[in-house]
Amino acid sequence: MSADPRREAAENLETTRRVREVTQALMARMPESDVVPTLDRVARCMELLGDPQRTYRVVHLTGTNGKTSTTRMVERILRETGLRTGRFTSPHLHDPLERISIDGAPIDPRHFLEVWDDVAPFIAIVDAESEAAGGPPLSYFECIAVLALAAFADAPVDVAVIEVGLGGRWDATNVADGDVAVITPIGLDHERYLGGDVQSIAAEKAGIVKPGARVVVAEQAEEARAVVADAVEAAGARLATAGVDFGVTEHDVAVGGQLVGIRGLAGEYDELVLPLFGQHQAQNLALAVAAVESFLGDGQQPLDPELLREAVAGMTAPGRLEVVRRSPTVVVDSAHNPHGMETLARALEESFTFARLVGLVAVFEDKDAEGMLSALAPAVDHLVVSRNSSPRSMEPEALGRLARELLGDDMVTVVENLPDALDLAGSLADEGGVSGGVIATGSIHTAADVRMLLGTTDVS
């Protein structure tokens, strides 16, 4: 017997209403851009829930840039092996439910509500305990992390691939113990919370390394490498380093992405067709392969080459050097610090052949806008600056003044709102009938807003 369509429609409407209500209430809490350096509240909440994060194995990832892409790659390979996977990433592009994925898809709204109904009473208890002691209630990110860890146990998953929100040592996700810890490239970002130099930031990120874990690390600046190596040794963990123990052996630009060869910890893998742009994504893939080898076979057993090829061919990275429109080509990227913008500039030169490239930039006011603009400037022929939808977005006129000081008046145009800025950038890219392109960047919010304006919301 088929379900009553009117009843089903009413139930769907009520589910949508409740999800919106819950997510709005969560987002009204202390924002994830504010951090209180303690795991006590989250640990207490997980204890009340019976420590669900101990019911599955974990791959834990941190770093400054490349975390989300590498997290998605690790999860995709593990899922290809037949394991049931959970994936937690942040921030989201369009919908908070994107952050919590099961078997590669955002959590079902009804499942989200079921888990929320289970954890909400315990969050309320911890809120009350913290406030009674003079502390804050759980933040937005802490609540989302609790929801994710509980949802993975409820599914249940075999393995959760978890990206930190900020740092590592005090990040809410660090209540989970990673069998494998992955550290992507470390640079300057979030200095207010993590420290003003690379060594301090590396020390915070190395806080995810747990006793006896396998630790897979990207190539790092020497000051970061030494800090991570010391943390690994202190934890009695085992270290594998890109460029020494594994790495990229082949990298050729191909239509729609690149052809990659990887030397893993246990095997050699050639002719991997990766449908993502930029050599940094090949390096992320090498990191992901070594992480999966470490997880499945303690770094001693090769992966099935055909299985890996299938997994790589299906990899996606929404909002990361992603082509979202043709004619003119519009590319979005979530670079939000100078290190990320330098990587983006190199990838644009390597992967695209635009006769004219226009940058569309909107950044947060607490970011190193000057450093980001300086890194992007050599890659673009003109810069359109604007604002994104976040209240943290820098005023366009202030960003424009910085841009003009760096690039000159003739190379910069200020547009107050993003839709008009996108239209202008497209027109400038096509000026003179050349084959031009637009790169929209500066923040994940900028990438998300442009995706939305162009009708792209899929994050699978």
C-alpha positions in Angstrom: 0.0 0.0 0.0 1.4 3.4 -1.0 1.8 6.1 1.6 -0.7 9.0 1.7 1.0 11.7 -0.4 -0.7 14.5 1.6 0.5 13.0 4.9 4.0 12.5 3.5 4.0 16.1 2.3 2.9 17.4 5.7 5.6 15.3 7.4 8.3 16.6 5.1 7.1 20.2 5.8 7.2 19.6 9.5 10.7 18.0 9.2 11.9 21.1 7.3 10.4 23.4 9.8 12.0 21.6 12.8 15.4 21.3 11.1 15.4 25.1 10.5 14.3 25.7 14.1 17.1 23.5 15.5 19.8 24.9 13.2 18.8 28.5 13.9 18.9 27.8 17.7 22.3 26.2 17.4 23.7 29.1 15.3 22.4 31.6 17.9 25.0 30.1 20.3 28.5 31.3 20.7 29.9 31.3 17.1 32.7 28.9 16.0 34.9 31.9 15.4 35.1 32.3 19.2 37.0 29.6 21.0 37.2 28.8 24.8 40.3 26.6 25.2 38.9 23.6 27.0 37.4 20.2 26.1 35.6 19.9 29.5 32.1 20.8 28.3 32.2 18.5 25.2 33.9 15.6 27.2 31.2 15.9 29.9 28.5 15.8 27.3 30.0 12.8 25.6 30.3 11.1 29.0 26.6 11.6 29.7 25.8 10.1 26.3 27.9 7.0 27.1 31.0 8.1 25.0 29.5 7.1 21.6 32.8 8.3 19.9 34.4 5.2 21.3 32.2 2.8 19.3 33.9 3.2 16.0 37.4 3.8 14.7 38.6 7.3 13.8 40.8 9.1 11.3 41.4 12.6 12.6 42.6 15.4 10.4 44.0 18.9 11.1 46.2 21.5 9.4 45.9 25.0 8.0 44.9 24.3 4.4 43.7 21.2 2.5 41.9 19.7 5.5 38.4 19.4 3.9 39.7 18.1 0.6 41.9 15.5 2.3 39.1 14.5 4.6 36.8 13.9 1.7 39.5 11.9 -0.1 40.2 9.6 2.9 36.4 9.0 3.4 35.9 8.2 -0.3 38.7 5.6 -0.4 37.5 4.0 2.8 33.9 3.9 1.5 35.1 2.2 -1.7 36.5 -0.6 0.4 33.0 -1.4 1.7 33.3 0.2 5.1 30.4 2.3 6.4 31.7 5.8 6.8 30.9 8.9 8.7 32.5 12.2 7.7 32.6 15.5 9.7 33.9 18.7 8.0 33.6 22.4 8.6 32.6 25.0 7.8 29.6 24.2 5.5 29.0 25.8 2.1 25.2 26.0 2.2 23.6 24.0 4.9 24.8 23.0 8.4 23.7 19.4 7.8 26.5 19.1 5.1 29.0 18.9 7.9 27.7 15.5 9.0 27.8 12.9 6.2 27.1 9.2 6.4 28.2 7.0 3.5 29.1 10.1 1.5 25.8 11.9 1.8 24.7 14.6 4.2 22.8 13.3 7.1 19.1 12.7 6.4 17.1 15.5 8.1 14.9 13.0 10.0 18.0 11.2 11.3 19.4 14.6 12.3 16.3 15.4 14.3 16.3 12.0 16.0 19.9 12.5 17.1 19.1 16.0 18.2 16.2 14.8 20.3 18.6 12.3 21.9 21.4 14.7 22.7 19.5 17.9 23.5 18.7 17.0 27.1 22.4 16.3 27.8 23.5 19.5 26.2 21.1 21.3 28.4 22.6 19.6 31.5 26.1 20.6 30.5 25.0 24.1 29.6 23.5 24.5 33.1 26.6 23.0 34.8 28.9 25.3 32.9 26.8 28.4 33.6 26.6 27.5 37.3 30.4 27.4 37.4 30.6 30.8 35.7 31.4 29.4 32.2 29.6 29.7 28.9 27.1 27.1 27.5 28.3 24.9 24.7 29.1 26.8 21.5 27.6 26.2 18.1 30.6 24.2 16.9 30.7 22.1 20.1 27.0 21.2 19.7 27.5 20.3 16.0 30.5 18.1 17.0 28.5 16.3 19.7 25.7 15.8 17.1 28.1 14.3 14.6 29.9 12.0 17.0 26.5 10.7 18.3 25.0 10.4 14.8 28.0 8.2 13.7 27.4 5.8 16.6 23.6 5.8 15.9 24.1 4.9 12.2 26.3 3.0 13.1 29.5 3.6 11.1 32.6 1.5 10.9 34.9 4.5 10.7 34.5 8.2 11.2 36.8 10.6 9.2 36.8 13.8 11.3 38.2 17.2 10.4 39.0 19.6 13.3 37.3 22.9 13.3 40.1 25.1 14.6 43.6 24.0 15.8 43.5 20.6 17.4 44.4 20.4 21.1 41.3 22.2 22.3 39.1 21.5 19.3 35.7 19.9 20.2 36.5 16.9 17.9 39.5 16.0 20.0 37.3 14.0 22.4 37.7 11.3 19.7 40.9 9.4 19.6 42.2 8.9 16.1 43.7 5.6 15.1 45.4 7.7 12.4 46.1 11.4 12.8 46.6 13.4 9.6 48.3 16.8 9.5 48.0 18.8 6.3 50.3 21.8 5.5 50.6 24.3 8.4 50.7 28.0 8.0 49.6 31.2 9.7 45.9 31.5 10.3 43.6 32.1 13.4 46.7 33.6 15.1 44.4 35.1 17.7 43.7 31.7 19.1 46.5 29.5 17.9 49.6 31.8 18.3 51.4 34.3 16.1 54.0 32.0 14.7 54.1 28.7 12.8 55.7 26.8 15.8 52.9 27.7 18.1 50.2 26.8 15.6 51.9 23.5 14.8 52.0 22.7 18.6 48.2 23.3 18.8 47.5 21.1 15.7 49.8 18.3 16.9 47.5 18.1 19.9 45.4 15.6 18.0 48.2 13.0 18.1 47.2 10.3 20.6 49.4 7.6 22.2 50.2 4.7 19.8 48.5 6.4 16.8 49.9 6.4 13.3 50.6 10.0 12.2 50.7 11.0 8.5 52.1 14.4 7.8 52.3 16.6 4.7 55.5 18.3 3.8 56.0 21.2 6.2 58.2 24.2 6.8 61.1 23.2 9.1 59.8 25.0 12.1 56.5 23.1 11.9 58.1 19.8 11.0 60.3 19.8 14.1 57.3 20.6 16.4 55.2 17.8 15.0 58.0 15.3 15.1 58.6 16.1 18.8 54.9 15.7 19.6 54.8 12.3 17.8 57.8 11.1 19.7 56.4 12.3 23.0 53.1 10.4 22.3 54.9 7.2 21.4 53.2 7.4 18.0 54.6 6.5 14.6 55.4 9.1 12.0 55.1 9.0 8.2 56.1 12.1 6.3 55.4 13.2 2.7 58.5 13.5 0.6 60.2 10.9 2.7 57.9 7.9 3.3 55.4 8.6 0.5 54.6 11.2 -2.1 53.5 12.2 -5.6 55.5 10.4 -8.4 53.6 11.6 -11.4 51.5 14.7 -12.0 50.2 15.8 -15.4 47.4 18.2 -16.2 44.5 16.5 -17.9 41.1 17.5 -19.2 38.9 18.1 -16.2 41.7 17.5 -13.7 45.0 15.6 -13.6 46.7 12.3 -14.0 48.5 11.4 -10.8 50.9 8.7 -9.6 51.4 8.0 -5.9 54.1 6.2 -3.9 52.3 5.1 -0.8 53.6 3.6 2.4 53.0 0.1 1.0 52.4 0.3 -2.7 52.8 2.2 -5.9 49.7 3.5 -7.7 49.9 4.9 -11.2 47.4 6.4 -13.7 45.0 7.8 -11.1 42.6 10.1 -12.9 41.8 12.8 -10.3 39.0 15.1 -11.4 40.3 18.0 -9.3 42.6 20.9 -10.3 45.9 21.9 -8.8 49.1 20.1 -7.8 48.1 20.6 -4.1 45.2 18.2 -4.7 47.7 15.6 -5.9 49.6 16.1 -2.7 46.4 15.9 -0.7 45.7 12.6 -2.5 49.1 11.2 -1.5 48.4 12.1 2.1 45.0 10.4 1.9 46.4 7.3 0.4 49.0 7.0 3.1 46.4 7.6 5.8 44.2 4.8 4.4 47.1 2.4 4.1 47.9 3.3 7.8 44.3 2.7 8.8 43.7 -0.6 7.0 47.0 -2.3 7.0 49.2 -0.4 9.5 51.1 1.0 6.6 52.2 -2.5 5.5 49.6 -3.6 3.0 49.0 -2.0 -0.4 45.6 -0.9 -1.5 43.8 -2.7 -4.4 44.9 -0.5 -7.4 41.6 -0.8 -9.2 39.6 0.0 -6.1 41.8 3.1 -5.6 41.3 4.2 -9.2 37.5 3.9 -8.8 37.6 5.9 -5.6 39.9 8.6 -7.0 37.7 9.0 -10.2 34.7 9.7 -8.0 36.4 12.4 -5.8 34.8 15.8 -5.5 35.8 19.0 -3.6 33.0 21.5 -3.7 34.2 25.1 -3.3 37.8 24.1 -3.9 39.1 25.3 -7.3 35.7 24.3 -8.6 34.4 25.3 -12.0 30.7 26.3 -11.5 30.0 28.0 -14.9 31.3 28.1 -18.4 31.3 31.1 -20.9 32.8 32.8 -19.2 34.3 30.2 -16.9 33.7 31.0 -13.2 35.9 29.1 -10.7 35.3 29.3 -6.9 37.8 28.6 -4.3 37.7 28.8 -0.5 41.2 30.2 0.1 41.0 32.4 3.2 44.6 33.0 4.2 47.9 34.0 2.4 49.1 30.4 2.3 45.9 29.2 0.7 45.9 32.1 -1.8 49.5 31.3 -2.8 48.5 27.7 -3.5 45.5 29.0 -5.5 47.6 31.3 -7.6 50.0 28.5 -8.5 47.1 26.2 -9.3 45.4 28.7 -11.6 48.6 29.2 -13.6 49.1 25.4 -13.8 45.6 24.2 -14.6 44.0 27.0 -16.7 44.9 29.0 -19.8 42.7 32.0 -19.6 43.6 34.9 -21.9 42.2 37.2 -19.2 41.5 36.3 -15.5 39.4 38.5 -13.2 39.5 38.0 -9.5 36.4 38.5 -7.5 37.3 38.8 -3.8 35.4 39.2 -0.6 37.2 38.5 2.7 36.5 38.5 6.5 37.6 41.7 8.3 39.7 39.7 10.8 41.8 38.0 8.1 45.1 39.0 6.5 43.5 40.7 3.6 46.7 42.4 2.5 48.6 39.1 2.5 45.9 37.4 0.5 45.6 40.1 -2.1 49.4 40.2 -2.5 49.4 36.4 -3.1 46.6 36.5 -5.6 47.6 39.7 -7.5 50.2 38.0 -9.9 47.6 35.6 -11.1 44.9 38.1 -12.2 44.5 40.9 -14.7 41.9 42.8 -12.8 40.4 42.6 -9.3 36.7 43.2 -8.4 36.3 43.5 -4.6 33.0 43.2 -2.8 31.3 41.7 0.3 29.9 38.3 1.0 26.8 37.4 2.9 28.6 37.0 6.3 28.3 39.8 8.9 32.1 39.3 9.3 32.7 40.4 5.7 35.2 43.3 5.3 33.7 46.6 3.9 34.3 46.7 0.2 35.7 50.3 0.3 38.2 49.3 2.9 39.2 46.2 0.9 39.4 48.3 -2.2 41.8 50.8 -0.7 44.1 47.9 0.3 43.8 46.4 -3.2 44.5 49.8 -5.0 47.7 50.3 -2.8 48.9 46.9 -4.0 47.8 46.8 -7.6 47.1 50.4 -8.6 43.8 52.2 -9.3 43.4 50.9 -12.9 43.4 47.2 -11.8 40.7 47.4 -9.1 37.0 48.0 -9.1 34.8 48.2 -5.9 31.3 46.9 -6.1 29.1 47.0 -3.0 27.0 43.9 -3.5 28.2 40.5 -4.7 25.6 39.8 -7.5 26.5 43.0 -9.3 30.2 42.3 -8.6 29.8 38.8 -10.2 28.1 40.3 -13.3 30.9 42.9 -13.7 33.6 40.3 -13.3 32.0 38.2 -16.0 31.8 41.2 -18.3 35.4 42.1 -17.7 36.6 38.6 -18.3 34.9 38.5 -21.7 36.0 42.1 -22.6 37.4 42.3 -26.1 36.1 38.9 -27.0 38.9 37.0 -25.3 38.6 33.6 -23.6 38.5 34.9 -20.0 37.6 33.5 -16.6 36.6 34.6 -13.1 38.1 33.3 -9.9 35.8 34.0 -6.9 37.6 33.6 -3.6 38.7 35.0 -0.2 36.4 33.0 2.0 34.2 29.9 2.0 31.3 32.3 2.3 32.4 33.9 -1.0 32.6 30.6 -2.7 29.2 29.5 -1.3 27.5 32.8 -2.3 28.8 32.6 -5.9 27.8 28.9 -6.1 24.3 29.9 -5.0 24.0 32.8 -7.4 24.9 30.5 -10.2 22.5 27.8 -9.2 25.0 25.3 -7.8 24.2 23.9 -4.4 25.2 20.2 -4.7 27.9 19.2 -2.2 28.1 15.4 -2.9 
